[in-house]
Amino acid sequence: MDVQLDAVHSVYLFGVAAIVLSMVLRANVVVPAIIATFAVAATFSGSLIGATISVFNGSLVAAKELFSIFLVIALMTSLLNALRALGADQQMVRPFRKVMTNGHVAFLVVAVVTYVISLFFWPTPAVPLVAATLLPAALVAGLPPIGAAIAIAVAGQGMALSSDYVIRVAPGISARAAGLPEAAAVVADKALVLSLITGGVALLLGYLSVRGRIRAPSQRHLDRWQAGASMANSLAEQREQVAPNIGSFDKSVLALQAAEGVEPGPAAALAGGGTLAAAPTARWCNALSIATPAVFFGLILFMLAPKVFPGMPELKGGDAAALVGGTAALMMLVATFAADGAKAMHTAADHIIDGLVFSFRAMGTVLPIAGFFFLGAAETSGAILGLPSGTQGPGLLFEVIHSVEHLIPHSPTVVAFAVLLVGMITGIDGSGFAGLPLTGALSGALGPVAQIDPTTLAAVGQMGAVWTGGGTLIAWSSLIAVAGFCRVPVLDAVRALFLPVCAGLVLSTLAAVVLW
């Protein structure tokens, strides 16, 4: 059926263009998202009062759709805080120092450990943990600082964050924006495959670029590195150089806040940066440092098992993220009681509050942005525009795509690369996740036109947005913290990562078209 475009569609398209332009100009997109929501609602209803209510409804609908994601982030962060109080977070990583016998092995170990920790706790808290414990030992093994920066950025901010397979923030946003909330698990599975392809290519090319600079193991490498500027000065210089006058909710600021106060060096490398615990606490520390990765590794196997053994029950919808969140909450209680005894009744609540604060600081700005793009989907626009319950709202973005269907190449390859490019453009603002509502919405609208599964397009767009803005290709992203820890110029890190990451994204997009 032909769709007649009107003023509402035009205003919505202007809003999309304003948001994309803001991302390109590195401006926060919350303001244009709110204004665009108001303008679309005012044009649709002809009422300023109704449009003002829609501004609130947009964020409210987005919060209802995405709050489970916020809660999982909060519970995982509370678990990490509880483990940190015991010293178990350092204990989980410290044994890997012993296997770094040379710079080649060190590159692989740093990448693998960063990936695993970031998969469970996100790269923002994982970078200080890896840098404080493994970075000095990697430098002694002969790995150059730029090699460590490549390994940490690709494995953490790239591979782990772009798939987000355990916490499932990114797949959840992408699937809901595509109008397929029940397909979040499918998006997560495809994103995992694409992230491994992209990361494998990027790590290989990154390693080849620094292989000639790897030296024989020697303590002098670490001494020379420490003789340079301190990490605190390096962080301040990096921030002033590439990200002056940025808001307190910017991803680079969150990464810097997590990094500041942690100074990697021999003391931190050998002792974990903390004091010796009492014997009972030390026993709990050792036990939880083994139990935590074992439990979560078991959860991953449980989630993957139905794909290997079709007869096993499969988790539906948001059950996978809920299972992870519930496990994190229970393990947080165990760690808190082990560290604080009777005081755990109070400190457990503090850990949860701290987790919620981090969650909303990291993801809060997504709500008004997602609210605007939910306004373009028929399933959610009615609630935002205040239509009676059960009334189907306008699917503005889908209707626009349908009206220009004859102009869109019916080539899955062309459309997949177009969505990848849009994702990379939205990542220019350095946030990584802010563009997911747009790439998800485009995937839901373009998939049927190009005869490609929308979940595949959503995963491709997720790769472009997160690899670009999450901390591998943009200097003003959380890559600043990686560069600060490794004490390398952040622009040097961007140059070293650009070709490996772009090559990986191209190959993974081709793989997506071929595989699905």
C-alpha positions in Angstrom: 0.0 0.0 0.0 1.3 3.4 -1.0 2.1 5.8 1.9 1.4 9.5 1.5 4.2 11.5 3.2 3.1 14.7 5.0 4.6 17.4 7.2 5.0 15.0 10.2 7.3 12.8 8.1 9.3 15.8 7.0 9.8 17.1 10.5 10.8 13.6 11.7 13.5 13.4 8.9 14.8 16.8 9.8 15.1 15.5 13.4 17.1 12.5 12.2 19.3 14.7 10.2 19.9 17.1 13.1 20.8 14.2 15.4 23.3 12.7 12.9 24.8 16.2 12.3 25.2 16.7 16.0 27.1 13.4 16.2 29.4 14.3 13.4 30.1 17.6 15.1 30.9 15.8 18.4 28.0 17.6 20.1 25.8 15.7 22.6 22.6 14.7 20.9 20.2 14.9 23.9 19.2 18.5 23.1 18.4 17.9 19.4 16.6 14.6 20.3 14.3 16.4 22.8 13.6 19.3 20.4 12.9 16.9 17.6 10.5 14.9 19.7 8.7 18.1 20.6 8.6 19.3 17.0 7.3 16.0 15.6 4.6 15.7 18.4 3.5 19.3 17.9 3.2 18.8 14.1 1.3 15.5 14.6 -1.2 16.8 17.3 -1.3 20.5 16.7 -1.1 21.0 20.4 1.8 22.5 22.3 0.6 20.9 25.5 0.4 17.5 23.9 3.8 17.9 22.4 5.2 18.8 25.8 3.7 15.7 27.3 5.2 13.7 24.5 8.7 14.9 25.4 8.2 13.2 28.8 6.5 10.2 27.3 9.3 9.6 24.9 11.9 9.1 27.7 9.3 7.2 29.8 8.6 4.7 27.0 12.3 4.3 26.4 12.9 3.8 30.1 10.2 1.1 30.2 11.8 -0.7 27.2 15.4 -0.4 28.4 15.3 -0.4 32.2 16.2 -4.1 32.4 19.4 -3.1 30.7 20.1 -0.4 33.3 19.5 -2.9 36.1 21.9 -5.5 34.7 24.6 -2.9 34.4 24.0 -1.8 38.0 24.1 -5.3 39.4 27.3 -6.2 37.5 28.9 -3.0 38.7 27.9 -3.7 42.3 29.4 -7.2 42.0 32.7 -5.7 40.7 32.7 -3.2 43.6 32.2 -6.0 46.1 35.0 -8.0 44.6 37.3 -5.0 44.6 36.6 -4.5 48.4 38.0 -8.1 48.8 40.8 -7.7 46.4 39.4 -10.6 44.4 39.3 -8.5 41.2 43.1 -8.2 41.2 43.5 -11.9 42.3 41.5 -13.0 39.2 44.0 -11.3 36.9 47.3 -11.7 38.7 48.1 -15.3 37.7 48.3 -14.4 34.1 51.4 -12.3 34.8 53.4 -15.5 35.1 52.9 -16.7 31.6 54.1 -13.5 29.9 57.5 -14.7 29.1 58.1 -12.4 26.1 56.4 -9.6 24.3 54.6 -11.8 21.8 52.9 -13.8 24.5 52.3 -10.6 26.5 50.3 -9.1 23.6 48.1 -12.2 23.5 47.6 -12.4 27.3 46.7 -8.7 27.6 44.2 -9.1 24.8 42.6 -12.2 26.2 42.3 -11.0 29.8 41.0 -7.6 28.7 38.4 -9.3 26.6 37.2 -11.7 29.3 37.0 -9.0 32.0 35.4 -6.5 29.7 32.8 -9.0 28.6 31.5 -9.4 32.1 32.2 -5.9 33.6 32.5 -3.6 30.5 35.8 -2.0 29.5 35.4 1.2 31.6 36.2 -0.6 34.9 38.3 -3.3 33.2 41.0 -1.0 31.8 42.3 0.2 35.2 42.2 -3.4 36.5 44.2 -4.8 33.5 46.6 -1.8 33.4 47.4 -1.9 37.1 48.1 -5.6 37.2 49.2 -6.8 33.7 50.7 -3.7 32.0 54.0 -3.5 34.0 54.6 -7.2 33.5 53.9 -6.9 29.8 56.3 -4.0 29.4 59.0 -6.0 31.2 58.3 -8.9 28.8 59.3 -6.5 26.0 55.9 -5.4 24.6 56.0 -1.7 23.6 53.4 0.6 25.2 51.6 1.2 21.9 51.3 -2.6 21.5 49.6 -2.8 24.9 47.3 0.0 23.9 46.3 -1.8 20.7 45.6 -5.1 22.6 43.6 -3.4 25.3 41.5 -1.2 23.0 40.7 -3.9 20.4 39.9 -6.6 22.9 38.0 -4.4 25.4 36.5 -1.3 23.7 36.2 -3.2 20.4 35.5 -6.9 20.7 33.9 -7.2 24.1 31.8 -4.0 24.0 30.6 -4.4 20.4 29.1 -7.8 21.1 28.2 -7.1 24.7 27.2 -10.7 24.8 26.9 -11.1 28.6 25.3 -7.9 29.8 23.5 -7.4 26.5 22.9 -3.7 26.6 23.8 -3.1 22.9 21.8 -6.0 21.5 18.8 -5.0 23.6 18.8 -1.4 22.3 19.4 -2.5 18.7 16.6 -5.1 18.8 14.1 -2.9 20.4 14.8 0.0 18.0 14.3 -2.4 15.1 10.9 -3.3 16.5 12.0 -6.8 17.4 12.5 -6.9 21.2 12.1 -10.7 21.2 15.0 -11.0 18.9 17.6 -9.5 21.2 19.2 -12.9 21.7 19.5 -13.3 17.9 21.2 -9.9 17.5 23.5 -10.8 20.4 24.5 -14.1 18.7 25.2 -12.5 15.4 27.0 -9.5 17.0 29.3 -12.0 18.9 30.3 -13.7 15.6 30.9 -10.3 13.9 32.9 -9.0 16.8 35.1 -12.0 16.8 35.8 -11.6 13.1 36.4 -7.9 13.4 38.6 -8.3 16.5 40.5 -11.2 15.1 41.5 -9.2 12.0 42.3 -6.1 14.0 44.4 -8.0 16.6 46.3 -9.8 13.8 47.1 -6.6 11.9 47.8 -4.7 15.1 50.2 -7.3 16.2 52.0 -7.3 12.8 52.4 -3.5 13.0 54.2 -3.7 16.4 56.0 -7.0 16.1 59.2 -5.4 14.9 59.3 -3.2 18.0 59.0 -6.1 20.5 62.3 -6.4 22.5 63.9 -9.1 24.6 62.5 -9.1 28.2 64.2 -6.7 30.5 63.4 -4.6 33.6 64.9 -1.6 31.8 61.8 -1.3 29.6 59.6 -0.7 32.6 62.2 1.6 34.2 62.4 3.7 31.1 58.6 3.8 30.8 58.2 4.9 34.4 60.9 7.6 33.9 58.5 9.5 31.6 55.5 11.5 32.5 53.2 10.1 35.2 49.9 8.6 34.3 48.0 11.4 36.0 49.8 14.0 33.9 49.3 11.9 30.8 45.5 11.6 31.4 45.2 15.3 32.0 47.2 16.1 28.8 45.1 13.7 26.7 41.9 15.1 28.0 42.9 18.7 27.4 44.3 17.9 23.9 41.3 16.1 22.4 38.3 16.6 24.7 38.2 20.0 26.4 34.8 21.3 27.6 33.0 18.0 27.5 30.0 17.1 29.7 30.3 15.0 32.8 28.2 12.2 31.2 30.6 11.8 28.3 32.0 8.3 27.9 35.6 9.6 27.9 35.0 11.4 31.3 33.5 8.2 32.8 36.6 6.3 31.6 38.9 8.9 33.1 37.0 8.9 36.4 37.4 5.1 36.5 41.1 5.4 35.7 42.2 8.3 37.8 43.7 7.3 41.1 45.2 4.0 39.8 48.9 4.2 39.0 50.3 1.1 37.4 53.8 0.2 38.5 55.8 -2.5 40.3 54.0 -2.2 43.6 50.6 -2.4 41.9 51.7 -5.3 39.7 53.1 -7.3 42.6 50.7 -6.5 45.4 47.5 -5.6 43.5 47.7 -2.1 44.7 46.1 -3.0 48.1 47.0 -4.1 51.6 47.3 -7.6 52.8 44.0 -9.0 54.0 43.4 -11.1 57.1 43.5 -14.8 56.6 39.8 -15.5 56.5 39.2 -12.6 54.1 42.2 -13.8 52.0 40.6 -17.3 51.7 37.3 -15.7 50.5 39.3 -13.5 48.1 41.0 -16.6 46.6 37.7 -18.5 46.5 35.7 -15.8 44.8 38.5 -15.0 42.3 38.0 -18.6 41.1 34.3 -18.9 41.5 33.3 -15.6 39.8 34.8 -16.3 36.3 33.8 -20.0 36.7 30.2 -19.1 37.3 29.9 -16.6 34.5 31.7 -18.9 32.1 29.2 -21.5 33.0 26.4 -19.1 32.2 27.8 -18.5 28.8 28.0 -22.2 28.2 24.4 -22.5 29.3 23.3 -19.8 26.9 25.2 -21.4 24.1 24.2 -25.0 24.8 20.8 -24.9 23.0 22.6 -24.0 19.8 24.8 -27.1 20.1 22.1 -29.4 21.6 18.8 -28.4 20.1 16.8 -30.3 22.6 17.9 -28.1 25.6 15.5 -25.3 26.7 16.5 -21.9 25.3 16.3 -18.6 27.2 13.7 -16.3 25.6 13.6 -12.5 25.3 15.4 -10.8 28.1 15.8 -14.0 30.2 19.5 -14.2 29.4 20.3 -10.7 30.7 18.0 -11.4 33.7 19.9 -14.6 34.5 23.2 -12.6 34.4 21.8 -9.8 36.6 20.3 -12.2 39.2 23.6 -14.2 39.4 25.5 -10.9 39.8 23.2 -9.8 42.7 23.6 -13.1 44.5 27.4 -13.2 44.1 27.6 -9.6 45.2 25.9 -10.6 48.5 28.4 -13.4 49.0 31.3 -11.1 48.3 29.9 -8.4 50.5 29.3 -10.6 53.5 32.8 -12.1 53.1 34.4 -8.6 53.1 32.2 -6.8 55.7 30.5 -9.4 57.9 27.6 -7.9 59.7 28.1 -4.5 58.0 27.1 -6.2 54.7 23.5 -5.3 55.5 24.4 -1.7 54.8 27.3 -2.0 52.3 25.4 -4.3 50.0 22.8 -1.5 49.5 25.6 0.9 48.9 27.1 -1.3 46.2 23.7 -1.4 44.5 23.3 2.4 44.7 26.8 2.9 43.3 25.9 0.5 40.5 22.7 2.4 39.7 24.6 5.7 39.7 27.2 4.3 37.3 24.5 2.8 35.1 22.6 6.0 34.7 25.7 8.0 34.2 26.8 5.6 31.4 23.5 5.1 29.7 21.1 7.8 30.9 21.5 10.0 27.9 20.3 7.2 25.7 16.8 7.6 27.0 15.7 10.8 25.2 17.6 9.7 22.0 15.8 6.3 22.0 12.6 8.0 22.8 12.8 10.0 19.5 13.6 6.9 17.4 10.8 5.0 19.2 8.6 7.7 17.9 9.4 6.4 14.4 8.1 2.9 15.1 4.3 2.1 15.1 4.7 -0.2 18.1 5.8 2.6 20.5 4.8 5.9 18.8 1.2 5.7 20.0 2.2 5.7 23.7 4.6 8.6 23.1 2.0 10.7 21.2 -0.7 10.0 23.8 -3.0 8.1 21.6 -5.7 5.9 23.2 -4.6 2.5 24.4 -4.7 0.0 21.7 -4.5 2.6 18.9 -1.8 2.0 16.4 0.6 4.9 16.1 2.3 6.1 13.0 5.5 4.3 11.9 7.2 7.4 10.6 10.6 6.0 9.7 9.2 2.8 8.3 6.7 4.8 6.2 9.4 7.1 4.8 11.6 4.0 3.9 8.6 2.4 2.2 7.9 5.5 0.2 11.4 5.6 -1.3 11.7 1.8 -1.6 12.1 2.1 -5.4 15.2 4.2 -4.9 16.9 1.7 -2.5 19.2 -0.9 -4.1 17.8 -4.3 -3.5 21.3 -5.6 -2.7 21.9 -7.0 0.8 25.6 -6.1 0.5 25.0 -2.5 -0.4 22.4 -2.0 2.3 24.6 -3.8 4.9 27.6 -1.5 4.1 25.2 1.5 4.2 24.1 0.6 7.7 27.7 0.0 8.7 28.6 3.5 7.5 25.7 5.1 9.3 26.8 3.3 12.5 30.3 4.6 12.1 29.0 8.1 11.5 26.9 8.0 14.7 29.9 6.8 16.6 31.9 9.9 15.8 30.5 11.6 18.9 32.5 9.2 21.0 29.7 7.6 22.9 29.3 4.3 21.1 25.8 3.5 22.2 24.0 6.7 21.3 23.7 5.7 17.6 22.2 2.3 18.3 18.6 3.5 18.3 19.2 4.9 14.8 21.0 1.9 13.4 18.4 -0.4 14.9 15.5 1.6 13.5 17.1 1.7 10.1 17.7 -2.0 10.2 14.0 -2.8 11.0 12.9 -0.5 8.1 15.5 -1.5 5.5 15.7 -5.2 6.1 12.4 -6.2 4.3 13.3 -3.8 1.5 16.7 -5.3 0.8 15.6 -8.8 1.6 18.0 -9.2 4.4 17.2 -10.2 8.0 16.8 -7.0 10.1 18.7 -8.7 13.0 21.7 -9.0 10.7 21.6 -5.4 9.8 21.2 -4.4 13.4 24.3 -6.4 14.3 26.2 -4.8 11.5 25.1 -1.3 12.5 26.0 -2.1 16.1 29.6 -3.0 15.0 30.0 0.3 13.2 28.7 2.4 16.1 30.4 0.7 18.9 33.8 0.0 17.3 33.9 3.6 16.2 32.6 5.4 19.3 33.3 2.9 21.9 37.0 3.5 22.1 39.0 2.3 19.1 38.7 4.9 16.3 37.8 8.2 18.1 40.3 10.1 20.1 37.8 11.7 22.4 36.2 8.4 23.4 37.2 6.2 26.3 40.3 5.4 24.3 41.8 8.4 26.2 41.9 6.3 29.3 43.7 3.4 27.5 46.2 5.9 26.0 46.7 7.5 29.4 47.4 4.2 31.2 49.8 3.1 28.5 51.3 6.6 28.3 51.2 6.9 24.6 49.7 9.9 22.6 46.0 9.1 22.0 46.3 10.3 18.3 49.1 7.7 17.8 46.8 5.1 19.2 44.1 6.1 16.7 46.5 6.0 13.8 47.7 2.5 14.9 44.1 1.2 15.2 42.5 2.8 12.2 43.5 0.4 9.4 43.2 -2.8 11.5 39.8 -1.9 12.8 38.4 -0.7 9.4 39.7 -3.8 7.7 38.0 -6.0 10.4 34.7 -4.1 10.0 34.7 -4.6 6.2 35.4 -8.3 6.4 32.8 -8.9 9.2 30.2 -7.0 7.1 30.9 -9.2 4.1 30.7 -12.3 6.4 27.3 -11.1 7.7 25.9 -11.0 4.2 27.4 -14.4 3.3 26.4 -16.2 6.5 22.9 -14.8 7.0 
